[in-house]
Amino acid sequence: MRMEKEFVVRRPRAEAVAVVKQDETLEGLFPNTETEIVESKANRKTARSRYRALGREGIATFHFTFRPDGEVEFEKVCDGRIWRKLEGRMSFEETAKGTRVRIEMEGQTKTLVPEFTIRGPMQDQIEQMAKALKRRIEKA
């Protein structure tokens, strides 16, 4: 399953990239959850979120890797019942109107979890992430 969302912010690319590296921005990517940065190394941060999905509560761990070109790769630690693999990328492209931000996610569910059952919640999640990211970049 692959999903993507893009939007434009009226900020230069360098400023948008700098905002995304901030802990508050990463924590805000998961609205309605208790999210915190639990580890921070040179070009990588790890966030942990308490969430509720498909009627169950859980903890999700994401690793964010900041590439030298400004893009951000992320991956979920798939230790639960739904995902076999979930990875993504945030990219930033300078345009005449500002910076185009693209969030892409690609994942594979575990064998007994049909993708159609998770597609709706994942679409909601990427929409929420984009809205939170856009708001944070524009206000910073």
Buried (B, 14 or more C-beta within 10 A) or exposed (E): BEBBBEBBBEBEBEBBBBBBBBEEBBBBBBEEBEBEBEEEEEEEBBBBBEBEBEEEEBEBBBBBBBEEEBBBBBBBBBEBEBBEEBBBBBBBBEEEEBBBBBBBBEBBBEEEBEEEEBEEEBEEBBEBBBBBBBEBBBEB
